[in-house]
């Protein structure tokens, strides 16, 4: 039986999109992890018994795997694609990585699309900002809109352009989180956390720095390992542009070190609960760091 969509990888992004869209039997999924395959039924997605079964007859594929598996996945699964199938690579990897994946997909007769996801999938879900690039970007935009995605922009016909925007932007977004972690570690050690945060509030009022610091540290504790892998790709991106990734390498270290840690960001007062619907996107995607409407 054919389907309209194949999901390769069923982590946070894949499961969020599936639940929001209600694709049901129009989508089949595959994940190398058995618990994730079991979760597909709860999200209304048909769990395939293999990657070949998931991809058979699918005109559109969303690759939603980890950064270190994005290229391997494209190379291994390209021969399983139907001719002309759209492979939308939504993974956070460097432009060179996406160009290598595109070669594998094209060699097998598929159409590769460079997709950059520019914000957390929660709470945006199908409204998450997507940038598309590559020769088949226009066709992919049409197909993705038919699936329910609403916030899509084509940024060029060259594979790697969307990824370059994402990776370079991540230097700032993830770098701010890492700087927050380093700042709060020093402020707590010196016993001046309240004073430091108050001084920042005095110079920037968009969001109280107590909220911002708590939010950034929570994001790092929850997603630090994945974000460290993404920032390694950002470092590769900068190197390919001749820019030494000095701060970016530091961000890799801080994100990885913070992963899984649930320490309070302040020691001198009770931590306030981070505001809901806080976005770490830059101004071009919304209101910057602040509460989204």
C-alpha contacts under 8 A as a table, 3 or more apart, distances in Angstrom:
res1	aa1	res2	aa2	distance
1	X	57	X	7.85
2	X	56	X	6.59
2	X	57	X	4.94
2	X	58	X	6.34
3	X	6	X	7.40
3	X	25	X	7.40
3	X	26	X	5.12
3	X	27	X	5.75
3	X	28	X	6.85
3	X	57	X	6.55
3	X	58	X	5.48
3	X	59	X	7.87
4	X	26	X	5.29
4	X	27	X	5.98
4	X	58	X	5.67
4	X	59	X	6.20
4	X	60	X	6.66
5	X	26	X	6.47
5	X	27	X	4.69
5	X	28	X	6.43
5	X	58	X	5.49
5	X	59	X	6.57
5	X	60	X	5.07
5	X	61	X	5.79
5	X	62	X	7.66
6	X	27	X	5.68
6	X	28	X	4.97
6	X	29	X	5.54
6	X	30	X	7.83
6	X	54	X	5.82
6	X	55	X	5.85
6	X	58	X	5.96
6	X	60	X	6.36
6	X	61	X	4.72
6	X	62	X	6.36
7	X	10	X	7.04
7	X	14	X	6.93
7	X	27	X	7.24
7	X	28	X	6.24
7	X	29	X	4.48
7	X	30	X	6.30
7	X	54	X	7.61
7	X	61	X	5.92
7	X	62	X	5.08
7	X	63	X	6.38
7	X	64	X	7.26
8	X	29	X	5.93
8	X	30	X	5.16
8	X	31	X	6.13
8	X	51	X	7.70
8	X	61	X	7.19
8	X	62	X	6.12
8	X	63	X	4.92
8	X	64	X	5.86
8	X	65	X	6.85
9	X	14	X	6.59
9	X	29	X	7.31
9	X	30	X	6.05
9	X	31	X	4.73
9	X	32	X	7.64
9	X	63	X	6.50
9	X	64	X	4.92
9	X	65	X	4.88
10	X	13	X	7.04
10	X	14	X	4.60
10	X	15	X	5.62
10	X	29	X	7.28
10	X	30	X	7.18
10	X	31	X	5.94
10	X	36	X	5.98
10	X	37	X	7.37
10	X	40	X	7.51
10	X	64	X	6.95
10	X	65	X	7.62
11	X	14	X	5.52
11	X	15	X	5.98
11	X	36	X	7.03
11	X	64	X	7.53
11	X	65	X	7.57
12	X	15	X	5.51
12	X	16	X	5.94
12	X	121	X	7.83
13	X	16	X	5.17
13	X	17	X	6.13
13	X	64	X	6.91
13	X	121	X	6.14
14	X	17	X	5.33
14	X	18	X	6.14
14	X	64	X	6.43
15	X	18	X	5.14
15	X	19	X	6.13
15	X	40	X	7.32
15	X	43	X	6.58
16	X	19	X	5.38
16	X	20	X	6.17
16	X	121	X	7.05
16	X	122	X	7.72
16	X	125	X	6.32
17	X	20	X	5.20
17	X	21	X	6.00
17	X	125	X	5.95
17	X	126	X	6.20
18	X	21	X	5.28
18	X	22	X	5.87
18	X	23	X	6.25
18	X	24	X	7.97
18	X	43	X	5.95
18	X	44	X	7.14
18	X	45	X	7.03
19	X	22	X	5.54
19	X	23	X	7.93
19	X	43	X	5.09
19	X	44	X	7.15
20	X	125	X	6.53
20	X	126	X	6.80
21	X	126	X	7.33
21	X	147	X	7.27
21	X	148	X	6.30
22	X	43	X	7.61
22	X	44	X	6.57
23	X	26	X	5.40
23	X	27	X	5.85
23	X	44	X	6.77
23	X	45	X	6.86
23	X	147	X	7.82
24	X	27	X	6.09
24	X	43	X	7.63
24	X	44	X	4.33
24	X	45	X	5.01
24	X	46	X	7.11
25	X	28	X	7.12
25	X	44	X	7.06
25	X	45	X	6.12
25	X	46	X	6.01
26	X	45	X	7.76
27	X	45	X	5.59
27	X	46	X	6.28
28	X	45	X	5.65
28	X	46	X	4.56
28	X	47	X	5.85
28	X	48	X	6.16
28	X	54	X	5.39
28	X	55	X	7.94
29	X	37	X	7.49
29	X	40	X	7.16
29	X	45	X	6.50
29	X	46	X	6.14
29	X	47	X	5.16
29	X	48	X	5.76
29	X	54	X	5.68
30	X	37	X	6.52
30	X	47	X	6.30
30	X	48	X	5.69
30	X	49	X	7.44
30	X	50	X	6.44
30	X	51	X	5.67
30	X	54	X	6.07
31	X	34	X	7.16
31	X	36	X	6.37
31	X	37	X	5.87
31	X	51	X	7.88
32	X	37	X	7.84
33	X	36	X	5.55
33	X	37	X	6.57
34	X	37	X	5.04
34	X	38	X	6.26
35	X	38	X	5.02
35	X	39	X	6.33
36	X	39	X	4.94
36	X	40	X	6.57
37	X	40	X	5.34
37	X	41	X	7.80
37	X	47	X	5.77
37	X	48	X	7.94
38	X	41	X	6.30
38	X	42	X	7.78
38	X	47	X	7.33
39	X	42	X	5.37
39	X	43	X	6.69
40	X	43	X	5.12
40	X	44	X	6.30
40	X	45	X	5.03
40	X	46	X	6.53
40	X	47	X	5.85
41	X	44	X	5.00
41	X	45	X	5.38
41	X	46	X	6.23
41	X	47	X	6.69
42	X	45	X	7.54
47	X	54	X	7.81
48	X	51	X	7.08
48	X	53	X	5.72
48	X	54	X	5.19
49	X	53	X	6.34
49	X	54	X	7.57
50	X	53	X	5.20
50	X	54	X	6.37
51	X	54	X	5.07
51	X	55	X	6.15
51	X	77	X	7.32
52	X	55	X	5.25
52	X	56	X	5.96
52	X	77	X	7.73
52	X	80	X	5.79
53	X	56	X	5.35
54	X	58	X	7.60
55	X	58	X	5.33
55	X	61	X	7.53
55	X	80	X	6.52
55	X	81	X	6.07
55	X	82	X	7.76
56	X	80	X	7.10
56	X	81	X	6.79
56	X	82	X	6.83
57	X	81	X	7.71
57	X	82	X	6.02
58	X	61	X	6.87
58	X	81	X	7.66
58	X	82	X	7.05
58	X	85	X	6.87
59	X	82	X	7.22
59	X	84	X	7.39
59	X	85	X	4.55
59	X	86	X	6.13
60	X	85	X	5.69
60	X	86	X	4.73
60	X	87	X	6.23
60	X	88	X	7.45
60	X	143	X	7.64
61	X	85	X	7.45
61	X	86	X	6.01
61	X	87	X	4.87
61	X	88	X	5.83
62	X	87	X	6.35
62	X	88	X	4.96
62	X	89	X	6.34
62	X	90	X	6.77
63	X	70	X	7.55
63	X	87	X	7.10
63	X	88	X	6.02
63	X	89	X	4.97
63	X	90	X	5.77
63	X	91	X	6.93
64	X	89	X	7.16
64	X	90	X	5.76
64	X	91	X	5.88
65	X	69	X	6.30
65	X	70	X	6.07
65	X	91	X	6.50
66	X	69	X	5.38
66	X	70	X	6.31
66	X	91	X	6.87
66	X	226	X	7.65
67	X	70	X	5.39
67	X	91	X	5.98
67	X	92	X	5.84
67	X	93	X	5.80
67	X	226	X	7.92
67	X	229	X	6.56
67	X	230	X	6.54
68	X	71	X	7.37
68	X	72	X	7.90
68	X	229	X	7.45
69	X	72	X	5.20
69	X	73	X	5.76
70	X	73	X	5.27
70	X	74	X	6.37
70	X	89	X	7.67
70	X	91	X	6.41
70	X	93	X	7.62
70	X	101	X	7.80
71	X	74	X	5.17
71	X	75	X	6.19
71	X	97	X	6.50
71	X	98	X	7.23
71	X	100	X	7.18
71	X	101	X	5.26
72	X	75	X	5.16
72	X	76	X	5.97
73	X	76	X	5.23
73	X	77	X	5.88
74	X	77	X	5.42
74	X	78	X	5.61
74	X	101	X	5.59
74	X	102	X	7.96
74	X	104	X	6.64
74	X	105	X	6.56
75	X	78	X	5.54
75	X	79	X	7.97
75	X	101	X	6.55
75	X	104	X	5.42
75	X	105	X	7.10
76	X	79	X	7.12
77	X	80	X	5.33
77	X	81	X	7.01
78	X	81	X	5.54
78	X	104	X	6.42
78	X	105	X	5.13
78	X	108	X	5.75
78	X	110	X	7.29
79	X	105	X	7.97
79	X	108	X	5.50
81	X	85	X	6.35
81	X	108	X	7.42
81	X	109	X	7.73
81	X	110	X	6.53
82	X	85	X	5.52
82	X	109	X	7.55
82	X	110	X	6.99
83	X	108	X	7.62
83	X	109	X	5.00
83	X	110	X	5.52
84	X	109	X	5.95
84	X	110	X	4.67
84	X	111	X	5.74
85	X	109	X	7.83
85	X	110	X	4.99
85	X	111	X	5.83
86	X	110	X	6.19
86	X	111	X	4.74
86	X	112	X	5.91
86	X	113	X	6.95
86	X	136	X	7.70
86	X	140	X	6.90
87	X	105	X	7.44
87	X	110	X	6.91
87	X	111	X	5.95
87	X	112	X	4.85
87	X	113	X	5.96
88	X	112	X	6.21
88	X	113	X	4.74
88	X	114	X	6.31
88	X	115	X	6.20
88	X	140	X	7.60
89	X	98	X	7.73
89	X	112	X	7.37
89	X	113	X	6.09
89	X	114	X	5.49
89	X	115	X	5.54
90	X	114	X	6.96
90	X	115	X	4.73
90	X	116	X	5.82
90	X	117	X	6.55
91	X	115	X	7.41
91	X	116	X	7.19
91	X	117	X	7.90
92	X	116	X	6.98
92	X	117	X	7.80
92	X	163	X	7.18
92	X	166	X	7.51
92	X	167	X	7.35
92	X	230	X	5.88
92	X	233	X	7.66
93	X	97	X	6.22
93	X	98	X	6.85
93	X	163	X	6.81
93	X	167	X	7.29
93	X	230	X	6.42
93	X	233	X	5.35
93	X	234	X	7.52
94	X	97	X	5.22
94	X	98	X	6.50
94	X	160	X	7.57
94	X	163	X	6.21
94	X	164	X	6.81
94	X	167	X	6.59
94	X	233	X	5.00
94	X	234	X	6.30
94	X	236	X	6.56
94	X	237	X	5.46
95	X	98	X	5.07
95	X	99	X	6.14
95	X	159	X	7.40
95	X	160	X	4.13
95	X	161	X	7.00
95	X	163	X	5.38
95	X	164	X	5.76
95	X	237	X	6.79
96	X	99	X	5.01
96	X	100	X	6.23
96	X	160	X	6.87
96	X	237	X	7.76
97	X	100	X	5.22
97	X	101	X	6.30
98	X	101	X	4.96
98	X	102	X	6.01
98	X	114	X	6.82
98	X	159	X	6.98
98	X	160	X	6.05
98	X	163	X	7.68
99	X	102	X	4.94
99	X	103	X	6.36
99	X	159	X	6.05
99	X	160	X	6.24
100	X	103	X	5.22
100	X	104	X	6.65
101	X	104	X	5.20
101	X	105	X	6.36
101	X	112	X	8.00
102	X	105	X	5.13
102	X	106	X	5.99
102	X	111	X	7.87
102	X	112	X	5.31
102	X	113	X	7.69
102	X	159	X	7.51
103	X	106	X	5.19
103	X	107	X	5.99
104	X	107	X	5.24
104	X	108	X	6.54
105	X	108	X	5.33
105	X	109	X	6.54
105	X	110	X	5.11
105	X	111	X	6.47
105	X	112	X	6.08
106	X	109	X	5.04
106	X	110	X	5.06
106	X	111	X	5.90
106	X	112	X	6.75
107	X	110	X	7.38
111	X	136	X	6.34
112	X	134	X	7.05
112	X	135	X	7.95
112	X	136	X	6.81
113	X	132	X	6.69
113	X	133	X	6.06
113	X	134	X	5.40
113	X	135	X	7.55
113	X	136	X	6.14
113	X	137	X	5.84
113	X	140	X	7.17
113	X	159	X	7.02
114	X	132	X	5.63
114	X	133	X	5.01
114	X	134	X	6.10
114	X	137	X	7.75
114	X	159	X	5.64
114	X	160	X	6.33
114	X	161	X	7.71
114	X	162	X	6.20
114	X	163	X	6.74
115	X	130	X	6.54
115	X	131	X	5.59
115	X	132	X	4.70
115	X	133	X	6.60
115	X	162	X	6.22
115	X	163	X	6.96
116	X	130	X	5.59
116	X	131	X	5.01
116	X	132	X	6.59
116	X	162	X	5.53
116	X	163	X	5.62
116	X	165	X	7.92
116	X	166	X	5.98
117	X	120	X	7.87
117	X	128	X	7.05
117	X	129	X	6.06
117	X	130	X	4.90
117	X	131	X	6.72
117	X	166	X	7.51
118	X	128	X	7.13
118	X	129	X	5.40
118	X	130	X	6.20
118	X	131	X	7.56
118	X	166	X	6.56
118	X	281	X	7.00
118	X	285	X	7.79
119	X	124	X	7.93
119	X	128	X	6.18
119	X	129	X	6.45
119	X	279	X	7.45
119	X	280	X	7.21
119	X	281	X	5.88
120	X	123	X	7.23
120	X	124	X	7.14
120	X	128	X	7.28
120	X	279	X	7.81
121	X	124	X	5.39
121	X	125	X	4.94
121	X	126	X	7.82
121	X	128	X	5.99
122	X	125	X	5.71
123	X	277	X	6.58
124	X	127	X	5.00
124	X	128	X	4.84
125	X	128	X	5.61
126	X	148	X	6.46
126	X	149	X	4.72
126	X	150	X	6.33
126	X	151	X	7.64
127	X	149	X	6.08
127	X	150	X	5.26
127	X	151	X	5.23
128	X	149	X	7.82
128	X	150	X	7.81
128	X	151	X	6.14
129	X	151	X	4.98
129	X	152	X	6.02
129	X	153	X	7.93
129	X	285	X	7.19
130	X	151	X	6.19
130	X	152	X	4.80
130	X	153	X	6.34
131	X	152	X	5.99
131	X	153	X	5.04
131	X	154	X	5.75
131	X	155	X	6.38
131	X	162	X	5.65
132	X	137	X	5.59
132	X	140	X	7.94
132	X	141	X	7.49
132	X	152	X	7.38
132	X	153	X	6.19
132	X	154	X	4.62
132	X	155	X	5.96
132	X	156	X	7.36
132	X	162	X	5.86
133	X	136	X	7.69
133	X	137	X	5.26
133	X	154	X	5.93
133	X	155	X	5.61
133	X	156	X	4.95
133	X	157	X	5.28
133	X	158	X	5.85
133	X	159	X	5.46
133	X	160	X	6.99
133	X	161	X	6.07
133	X	162	X	5.51
134	X	137	X	5.17
134	X	156	X	6.37
134	X	157	X	4.04
134	X	158	X	4.59
134	X	159	X	4.39
134	X	160	X	7.69
135	X	138	X	7.71
135	X	157	X	4.70
135	X	158	X	6.64
135	X	159	X	7.57
136	X	139	X	5.40
136	X	140	X	6.22
136	X	157	X	7.52
137	X	140	X	5.00
137	X	141	X	6.11
137	X	154	X	6.38
137	X	156	X	7.77
137	X	157	X	6.81
138	X	141	X	5.08
138	X	142	X	6.51
138	X	154	X	6.92
139	X	142	X	5.32
139	X	143	X	6.37
140	X	143	X	5.02
140	X	144	X	5.96
141	X	144	X	5.18
141	X	145	X	6.11
141	X	152	X	6.82
141	X	153	X	7.80
141	X	154	X	7.46
142	X	145	X	5.30
142	X	146	X	6.34
143	X	146	X	5.16
143	X	147	X	6.50
144	X	147	X	5.02
144	X	148	X	6.57
144	X	149	X	5.64
145	X	148	X	5.09
145	X	149	X	4.84
145	X	150	X	6.03
145	X	152	X	7.99
146	X	149	X	7.36
149	X	152	X	7.25
155	X	161	X	7.12
155	X	162	X	6.52
156	X	159	X	7.97
156	X	161	X	6.75
156	X	162	X	7.81
158	X	161	X	5.98
159	X	162	X	7.37
160	X	163	X	5.07
160	X	164	X	5.94
161	X	164	X	5.07
161	X	165	X	6.47
162	X	165	X	5.27
162	X	166	X	6.38
163	X	166	X	4.99
163	X	167	X	5.95
164	X	167	X	5.18
164	X	168	X	5.93
164	X	237	X	7.14
165	X	168	X	5.49
165	X	169	X	5.91
166	X	169	X	5.18
166	X	170	X	6.06
167	X	170	X	5.04
167	X	171	X	6.79
167	X	230	X	7.83
167	X	231	X	7.59
167	X	233	X	7.11
167	X	234	X	4.80
167	X	237	X	6.88
168	X	171	X	5.37
168	X	172	X	7.53
168	X	234	X	6.30
168	X	237	X	7.43
168	X	238	X	7.50
169	X	172	X	5.60
169	X	173	X	6.47
169	X	282	X	7.99
170	X	173	X	4.87
170	X	174	X	5.47
170	X	175	X	7.24
170	X	231	X	7.15
170	X	234	X	7.03
171	X	174	X	5.89
171	X	175	X	5.38
171	X	231	X	7.24
171	X	234	X	6.76
171	X	248	X	6.08
172	X	175	X	4.90
172	X	176	X	5.93
173	X	176	X	5.49
173	X	177	X	6.85
173	X	280	X	6.49
173	X	281	X	7.09
173	X	282	X	7.55
174	X	177	X	5.14
174	X	178	X	6.34
174	X	227	X	7.51
174	X	231	X	7.69
174	X	251	X	7.00
175	X	178	X	5.01
175	X	179	X	6.08
175	X	247	X	7.42
175	X	248	X	6.78
175	X	251	X	5.58
176	X	179	X	5.05
176	X	180	X	6.10
177	X	180	X	5.07
177	X	181	X	6.37
177	X	213	X	7.94
177	X	216	X	5.02
177	X	217	X	6.77
177	X	220	X	7.17
178	X	181	X	5.09
178	X	182	X	6.39
178	X	250	X	7.92
178	X	251	X	5.40
178	X	254	X	5.59
178	X	255	X	6.36
179	X	182	X	5.14
179	X	183	X	5.98
179	X	251	X	7.81
180	X	183	X	5.04
180	X	184	X	6.02
180	X	213	X	6.11
180	X	216	X	7.00
180	X	217	X	7.40
181	X	184	X	5.33
181	X	185	X	6.17
181	X	213	X	7.82
181	X	216	X	7.82
181	X	217	X	6.36
181	X	254	X	7.40
182	X	185	X	5.19
182	X	186	X	6.42
182	X	254	X	7.81
183	X	186	X	5.37
183	X	187	X	6.09
184	X	187	X	4.86
184	X	188	X	5.88
184	X	193	X	6.73
184	X	213	X	7.88
184	X	265	X	6.49
184	X	266	X	7.26
185	X	188	X	5.37
185	X	189	X	6.18
185	X	265	X	7.91
186	X	189	X	5.06
186	X	190	X	6.17
187	X	190	X	5.16
187	X	191	X	5.96
187	X	192	X	5.18
187	X	193	X	4.63
187	X	196	X	7.00
188	X	191	X	4.88
188	X	192	X	6.27
188	X	193	X	5.44
188	X	266	X	6.32
188	X	267	X	6.24
188	X	268	X	7.85
189	X	192	X	7.93
190	X	193	X	7.74
191	X	267	X	7.87
191	X	268	X	7.28
192	X	195	X	5.34
192	X	196	X	6.15
193	X	196	X	5.20
193	X	197	X	6.15
193	X	266	X	6.46
193	X	267	X	7.75
193	X	268	X	7.12
194	X	197	X	5.27
194	X	198	X	6.06
194	X	268	X	7.17
194	X	269	X	7.89
195	X	198	X	5.07
195	X	199	X	6.16
196	X	199	X	5.19
196	X	200	X	6.43
197	X	200	X	5.10
197	X	201	X	6.22
197	X	209	X	5.71
197	X	210	X	6.30
198	X	201	X	4.96
198	X	202	X	6.29
198	X	209	X	7.61
199	X	202	X	5.14
199	X	203	X	6.75
200	X	203	X	5.29
200	X	204	X	6.18
200	X	209	X	6.53
201	X	204	X	5.18
201	X	205	X	5.73
201	X	207	X	7.92
201	X	208	X	5.76
201	X	209	X	5.92
202	X	205	X	6.91
204	X	207	X	7.52
204	X	208	X	7.95
205	X	208	X	6.33
206	X	289	X	7.66
206	X	290	X	6.70
207	X	211	X	6.95
207	X	212	X	6.64
207	X	289	X	7.37
207	X	290	X	5.99
208	X	211	X	5.46
208	X	212	X	6.34
209	X	212	X	4.67
209	X	213	X	5.72
210	X	213	X	5.31
210	X	214	X	6.20
210	X	271	X	7.86
210	X	272	X	7.42
211	X	214	X	5.23
211	X	215	X	6.06
211	X	272	X	6.85
211	X	273	X	7.38
211	X	274	X	5.31
211	X	275	X	6.97
212	X	215	X	5.14
212	X	216	X	6.11
212	X	274	X	7.51
213	X	216	X	5.23
213	X	217	X	6.15
213	X	265	X	7.18
214	X	217	X	5.36
214	X	218	X	6.13
214	X	265	X	6.19
214	X	271	X	7.30
214	X	272	X	7.58
214	X	273	X	7.58
214	X	274	X	6.11
215	X	218	X	5.19
215	X	219	X	6.22
215	X	274	X	5.47
215	X	275	X	7.97
216	X	219	X	5.15
216	X	220	X	6.33
217	X	220	X	5.10
217	X	221	X	6.16
217	X	258	X	7.93
217	X	265	X	6.99
218	X	221	X	5.14
218	X	222	X	6.12
218	X	262	X	7.53
219	X	222	X	5.24
219	X	223	X	5.81
219	X	224	X	7.19
220	X	223	X	5.23
220	X	224	X	4.37
220	X	227	X	7.77
220	X	255	X	5.86
220	X	258	X	5.85
220	X	259	X	5.94
221	X	224	X	5.61
221	X	255	X	8.00
221	X	258	X	5.27
221	X	259	X	4.38
221	X	260	X	4.76
221	X	261	X	5.13
221	X	262	X	6.23
222	X	259	X	6.25
222	X	260	X	6.09
223	X	226	X	5.52
223	X	227	X	6.03
223	X	259	X	6.41
224	X	227	X	5.04
224	X	228	X	5.90
224	X	255	X	4.54
224	X	256	X	5.27
224	X	257	X	7.56
224	X	258	X	6.01
224	X	259	X	4.24
224	X	260	X	7.43
225	X	228	X	5.16
225	X	229	X	6.50
225	X	255	X	6.58
225	X	256	X	5.08
225	X	259	X	5.55
226	X	229	X	5.25
226	X	230	X	6.40
227	X	230	X	4.87
227	X	231	X	6.08
227	X	252	X	7.70
227	X	255	X	6.49
227	X	256	X	7.77
228	X	231	X	5.04
228	X	232	X	6.26
228	X	251	X	7.35
228	X	252	X	4.60
228	X	253	X	7.20
228	X	255	X	5.29
228	X	256	X	5.45
229	X	232	X	5.17
229	X	233	X	6.67
229	X	252	X	7.40
230	X	233	X	5.16
230	X	234	X	6.44
231	X	234	X	4.65
231	X	235	X	6.14
231	X	248	X	6.68
231	X	249	X	7.63
231	X	251	X	7.12
231	X	252	X	5.69
232	X	235	X	5.02
232	X	236	X	6.39
232	X	248	X	7.86
232	X	249	X	7.26
232	X	252	X	6.40
233	X	236	X	5.01
233	X	237	X	6.21
234	X	237	X	4.89
234	X	238	X	6.31
234	X	248	X	7.31
235	X	238	X	5.18
235	X	239	X	6.20
235	X	245	X	5.37
235	X	248	X	6.01
235	X	249	X	6.65
236	X	239	X	5.05
236	X	240	X	6.18
237	X	240	X	5.19
237	X	241	X	6.54
238	X	241	X	5.04
238	X	242	X	6.32
238	X	243	X	4.98
238	X	244	X	6.51
238	X	245	X	5.98
239	X	242	X	4.99
239	X	243	X	5.36
239	X	244	X	5.94
239	X	245	X	6.76
240	X	243	X	7.50
245	X	248	X	5.02
245	X	249	X	5.99
246	X	249	X	5.55
246	X	250	X	6.69
247	X	250	X	5.01
247	X	251	X	6.23
248	X	251	X	4.88
248	X	252	X	6.37
249	X	252	X	5.08
249	X	253	X	6.55
250	X	253	X	5.16
250	X	254	X	6.28
251	X	254	X	5.07
251	X	255	X	5.94
252	X	255	X	5.35
252	X	256	X	6.14
253	X	256	X	5.32
253	X	257	X	6.04
254	X	257	X	5.11
254	X	258	X	6.05
255	X	258	X	5.26
255	X	259	X	6.32
256	X	259	X	5.35
258	X	261	X	5.51
264	X	267	X	6.96
264	X	271	X	6.97
265	X	271	X	7.21
266	X	269	X	6.33
266	X	270	X	7.37
266	X	271	X	6.60
267	X	270	X	7.67
275	X	278	X	6.20
275	X	291	X	7.30
276	X	291	X	7.35
277	X	291	X	5.82
277	X	292	X	5.82
278	X	289	X	6.92
278	X	290	X	5.56
278	X	291	X	4.81
278	X	292	X	6.23
279	X	288	X	6.90
279	X	289	X	5.43
279	X	290	X	5.92
279	X	291	X	6.59
279	X	292	X	6.60
280	X	288	X	6.50
280	X	289	X	5.03
280	X	290	X	7.60
281	X	284	X	7.93
281	X	285	X	6.06
281	X	286	X	6.96
281	X	287	X	7.82
281	X	288	X	5.50
281	X	289	X	6.44
282	X	285	X	5.79
282	X	286	X	6.87
282	X	287	X	7.29
282	X	288	X	4.58
282	X	289	X	7.03
283	X	286	X	5.25
283	X	287	X	5.33
283	X	288	X	4.35
284	X	287	X	7.84
284	X	288	X	7.72
285	X	288	X	7.31
286	X	292	X	7.71
287	X	290	X	6.33
287	X	291	X	7.80
287	X	292	X	6.96
